[in-house]
Amino acid sequence: MSAVLRIPTVLRPAMGGETTITVEGTTIGAVLSHVTERFPAVKGQLLNEDGTLHRFLNVYVNDDDVRYLGGVDAPVVDTDEITLLPAVAGGAW
């Protein structure tokens, strides 16, 4: 199945400058596997070594946080819009 993945500004340089891409997979885990195969540079920003979601990454399917939908096992269908939202920190005091 294919869904639309919205790419945040901070990840765009590692993902060819794309703002959205069509992704394949029936679960969030499969979608992220597809994404990291296509864009290997983002793997460490999305997933831990054991394949779980990085704790500083929020992933939403149609505005619902996947952590409450089953994490990497959360289902994905063709009409879904997936949003990646990594935590961003920094600045000066």
PyMOL commands that set and color helices and strands:
alter all, ss='L'
color gray80, all
select helices_A, chain A and resi 9-15+28-38+40-46+66-68+71-73
alter helices_A, ss='H'
color red, helices_A
select strands_A, chain A and resi 2-6+20-24+57-61+64-65+81-86
alter strands_A, ss='S'
color yellow, strands_A
deselect
rebuild
show_as cartoon
